[in-house]
Amino acid sequence: MKSLLVVLFISLAGFAPAQSNAVIAVALISPADFQVFQRQTAASGKVIVAGTLEAPGHAALTNADTLEARLVGDAATNGWIALPFDNRVRGFRGELACPAGGWFRLDLRLTGGGKTIFATSVEHVGVGEIFLVAGQSNSANHGEEKQSAKNPLVVAFGSGTWQPARDPEPGASGKGGSFLPAFGDAMAEKFKVPVGLVPLGVGSTSVREWLPRG
């Protein structure tokens, strides 16, 4: 599964005299916009927040000491939660508990010396149900009519990106329509949570090729 790299450049003019033109590059590996994480219970799951921080010469992060994240949604908002962070390593990875149902906005900020050094957000992050859809033509965008999910909670993953579910679905072989948007709508209506579809279908394959050996 490919990682989505989101790079944010923020000027630090005035932060440190010797680094007046320095910038910080933020490579946010997880979460991506519209990403769905599989819920662990009926009511909740965890959102993985991971990435790296870089600055020219590594000098601009000398005073960075705290990396924090929070989830903001219509139903619930948590406070800022510190993530494991060591400015000598630059990498970070942490988990945030998240209720199942609806989209949340992830806010991320790096602070040091009582000041915010940078802040960024991912607008759509959710905990819900993920479905892998494998098989032949009917699962691989070979339908005559292209469809789009009506429920905004239905998304699809393929080719390294998450997006609203609309045909042709990413990751499958064809360029036409599929049943996935309608299936996603039905699942979102049933479970009332974000639904992530991962299309893997390949046209003209045999059913035997999708069965376990033996």
C-alpha positions in Angstrom: 0.0 0.0 0.0 1.6 3.2 -1.1 2.1 6.0 1.2 0.7 9.4 0.4 3.2 12.2 0.9 1.8 15.6 1.8 4.5 18.3 1.8 3.9 21.6 3.5 6.4 24.4 3.4 6.1 27.1 6.1 8.3 30.1 6.4 10.0 30.5 9.7 11.0 34.2 9.3 11.8 35.7 12.6 11.9 32.3 14.4 15.7 32.2 14.7 18.0 35.0 13.4 20.4 32.5 11.8 17.5 30.7 10.1 15.3 33.6 8.9 14.8 32.0 5.5 14.4 28.4 6.7 11.5 26.2 5.9 10.2 23.0 7.4 9.1 20.2 5.1 6.4 17.9 6.6 6.0 14.5 5.0 2.7 13.2 6.4 2.4 9.5 5.6 -0.8 8.9 7.5 -3.6 9.9 7.5 -4.4 10.9 3.9 -7.5 13.0 3.1 -10.6 10.7 3.0 -8.8 7.8 4.6 -10.8 5.3 6.5 -9.4 3.3 9.4 -11.0 0.0 10.3 -12.9 0.3 13.5 -11.8 -2.0 16.3 -15.2 -2.0 18.2 -18.6 -1.0 17.1 -18.1 2.4 18.6 -14.5 3.3 18.0 -11.1 2.7 16.4 -7.7 4.4 16.1 -6.3 6.9 13.6 -2.6 6.4 12.9 -0.6 9.7 12.6 2.8 9.2 11.1 5.4 11.1 9.1 8.7 13.0 9.2 9.9 16.5 9.7 12.8 18.0 7.9 14.6 21.4 7.8 17.7 22.6 5.9 20.8 21.7 8.0 18.4 20.3 10.7 18.9 23.6 12.6 15.4 24.9 12.4 14.0 22.2 14.7 16.5 22.7 17.5 13.8 24.4 19.7 11.0 22.0 18.6 10.0 19.9 21.6 6.3 18.9 21.3 4.3 17.4 18.4 0.5 17.4 19.1 -2.6 16.3 17.2 -6.3 16.4 17.7 -9.5 15.3 16.0 -12.3 17.7 15.4 -15.8 16.6 14.3 -19.5 17.4 14.6 -20.1 14.7 17.2 -16.9 15.0 19.3 -13.7 16.9 19.6 -10.7 15.8 21.7 -8.0 18.1 23.1 -4.5 18.3 21.9 -2.6 15.0 22.4 1.2 14.8 22.4 2.6 12.3 19.9 6.0 10.5 20.3 8.5 12.9 18.9 12.3 13.3 18.9 13.7 16.2 16.9 17.0 14.4 16.5 15.2 11.6 14.6 12.6 13.6 12.7 10.3 10.7 12.4 7.0 10.5 14.3 4.2 7.9 14.8 1.3 7.9 17.1 -2.3 6.8 17.5 -5.5 8.8 18.3 -8.6 7.2 19.6 -11.5 8.1 17.4 -15.3 7.4 17.5 -16.8 5.5 14.6 -19.1 7.5 12.4 -18.7 10.7 10.4 -15.7 12.6 9.1 -13.2 14.3 11.5 -10.6 16.9 10.8 -7.1 16.0 12.0 -5.1 19.0 13.2 -1.3 18.7 13.7 1.1 21.2 15.2 4.7 21.4 16.2 5.5 23.7 19.2 8.7 24.9 20.9 9.5 27.6 23.4 5.8 28.2 23.9 5.2 29.0 20.2 3.7 27.2 17.3 6.3 26.4 14.7 3.9 25.0 12.2 0.4 23.7 11.9 -1.4 21.6 9.3 -4.7 19.8 8.9 -6.3 16.8 7.0 -9.9 17.6 6.4 -11.5 14.1 6.1 -10.4 11.3 8.4 -12.8 8.5 9.6 -13.1 5.3 11.5 -15.5 2.8 9.9 -15.6 -0.3 7.7 -13.2 -1.3 4.9 -14.1 -3.7 2.2 -11.6 -5.4 -0.2 -13.4 -6.1 -3.5 -11.7 -8.7 -5.7 -12.8 -10.8 -8.6 -13.3 -10.5 -12.4 -15.2 -8.2 -14.7 -18.1 -7.2 -12.4 -15.7 -6.0 -9.7 -13.3 -4.4 -12.2 -15.0 -1.4 -13.7 -16.3 -3.2 -16.8 -20.0 -2.2 -16.4 -21.7 -0.2 -19.1 -22.9 2.7 -16.9 -20.6 4.6 -14.5 -22.0 5.2 -11.0 -21.1 7.5 -8.1 -21.8 7.0 -4.5 -24.6 9.2 -3.1 -23.5 9.0 0.5 -20.5 11.3 1.2 -19.2 8.7 3.7 -18.4 6.3 0.8 -14.8 6.5 -0.5 -12.4 4.3 -2.5 -8.7 3.6 -2.3 -6.4 2.8 -5.2 -3.2 3.9 -6.9 -2.0 5.3 -3.6 -4.9 7.7 -3.0 -8.2 7.9 -1.2 -11.1 9.6 -3.0 -14.9 9.7 -3.1 -16.3 6.6 -4.7 -17.1 7.2 -8.3 -16.5 5.1 -11.4 -14.2 4.0 -12.7 -13.0 3.0 -9.2 -9.2 3.3 -8.6 -7.2 0.1 -8.3 -9.4 -2.1 -10.6 -8.5 -2.8 -14.2 -11.4 -1.4 -16.3 -12.5 2.1 -17.2 -16.3 1.7 -17.1 -18.9 1.3 -14.4 -19.2 -0.9 -11.3 -21.6 -1.9 -8.5 -19.2 -0.5 -5.9 -20.9 2.9 -5.3 -24.3 1.3 -4.8 -22.8 -1.3 -2.5 -20.9 1.4 -0.5 -24.1 3.4 -0.1 -25.9 0.3 1.2 -23.1 -0.4 3.7 -23.0 3.3 4.9 -26.7 3.3 5.4 -26.6 0.0 7.3 -23.6 0.8 9.6 -23.8 4.6 9.8 -20.0 4.9 9.5 -17.5 5.8 6.8 -17.1 3.0 4.2 -13.7 2.5 2.5 -13.7 0.4 -0.7 -10.5 -1.2 -2.0 -11.1 -2.4 -5.6 -8.7 -5.2 -6.7 -10.7 -6.7 -9.6 -9.0 -7.7 -12.9 -11.1 -8.3 -16.0 -11.0 -11.6 -17.9 -9.6 -13.5 -15.0 -10.9 -16.9 -14.0 -12.8 -17.4 -10.8 -10.3 -20.2 -10.0 -7.5 -17.6 -9.9 -9.2 -15.9 -6.9 -9.7 -19.1 -5.0 -7.2 -20.5 -2.4 -4.9 -23.2 -3.7 -6.4 -26.7 -3.5 
